[in-house]
């Protein structure tokens, strides 16, 4: 939709430019109009003539634009890493382009055609021709509109540029670059059922960490439920995960520790919350506190730093991570952190 809006604004600017230029050049064709009217031409005939001329100019411009776009598209795709194509898989262009051509020709050509065909032959041939006040008013209005749209473009460009710089420079809080995702058809509910598969994947050269979770930090919204700490109740997100989840994604620890096989209680009732959850409950020393939800009591063993799991356009939601969760679906998303330089392509 953003590109569509941008394209429409560009077409509007082009139409305004063409209309202004046509009105400015209209004085050079005033005598032509006067002579044709003296010879018996009607205003309607002249209007259709000028619109036809404008249509031919727009058609030539369309052909040149398509040729230029076809030539420049490979360079554009390489710069922005996109697979855009003008014709492939876009059959609707067969009717969209002629429709756009007709609309642009009419919008940019009707008023200049009416101006040209409306000249009075007596005044023109006597040399008393002057541009009317209405025409000057329209030209000024179009000029102001054109500059207004150009200002919108500049402001929009600066905003988008600052947003892109922010997205590139701002730390997301986790490292997804070398993490592979596999959606498993087998649902795992506890670490014991997943352990045999974890051991097999870990033996592959180049694999650093393997874990499984009910959700991915891909912008999707996890489940929510009501949890209570120290008598304060709040609705927060919950994610059903496993050992090595935070290590696999490179998420930083702020307090306490991550889930560990050395602590059997982590599998039964261990919980890790993020900084936003700590702020939501107003906790001062969260480690060791009990948080109740989904019909059971959890012990908070760690606090992680906030990370942008749902993109930069949304604030970080308070979230709890548990190995055991009666309210969650089974874990079916396998995450594998790999070292590409040590991966063996021949491994089976």
Phi, psi and omega in degrees: 000325180295316178294323178296315177298320178297318180296318180296318179296320178297318178296322179296316178298318179297319179296319179296316178301314182295319180296316179298314180296321180295320179292320179297318181280355183297328182296332181287343181251011182297315181294324177301317180293317180299315180296318181296323179290322176297325179283357175112006180286138178270159180299323179297320178297316180294323179298313178296325179296313183291322177296321178297321178297316180296322178299317179296320178296317179294324179295316178297319178297322179296316179297315179296322180294319178296319179296316179295320179295320179295324180286320185273346185299317178302320178294318178299315180297322180290325181288316185259004177054051179236151180261040184293145177216143183284316188253330186295120177072013180234070181290339182292343178297337181300329177251339181289317182297312176300322179296315178298320179300314181295316182297314181296319180297320180290315182297314184276346186250340186296309184294312176303323179295319179294322179295312182296315183285348182267000179296140177272122187300324183297313181293320182294312184289336176278351181084015180262020184288133175220144177292133184289161179296324180297321179294317178297320180296318180294319179298317179295320180296315179295322180296317178296317178299320179297314179292327177298315178295321179298321178296319177300318178300313183296314179298316179299320178297317180294320179294313180297319179298316179294323178294318179295320177297320179296317181293326180284321186273328185288138179282126179285341180095353175213167186239094183269000190302315184250033180251123177265146180240130177234124175272112186271141179278344177268130182267126180253132181251336181223159183300328183297322181287335180269343187302316179301318179291323178300316182296321180293318181291323181297332181286347179290129180302133178097352180276123180269310183216151178224136177210178179216149185207164177274345182219159176245150175278060185246017181098349180284153183268123177284180178287160179233152177202167181269127178234151184234133176226127178052040178081353180262128185252140179207152176267119182228166177284150173229144178230129180268111188229200186211182176299151176069011180296311183287325177294323181295321182267359179068034180277136186274144178267136178260315180219156174074225184211169174276173173297140182219142178292342179290341179247101183298333182293337179300323181290331184271313185212022178284148180215143175235134180240163179263175184298323181295324177294322177299317180291324181297321181270352180068037183277139178263310176237083188288332185298126179094348179286158181261131176239126186251133177188159181057030176078015179212163180261134177245152175252125180286118182253346182198159175232125179260158175286148179298141174222155187276077181282341182240029175086175183275346184279351180238147174288152179292129180272148174297133188220143174242139179243129180222153175277326178244131183206103180296340182274349187260158171287167179294153180283128182225008182246110181270130179244129183234119175269122186238156171254105188299329182291340181251005181289137179257116181288339183270357182288137180238000000 
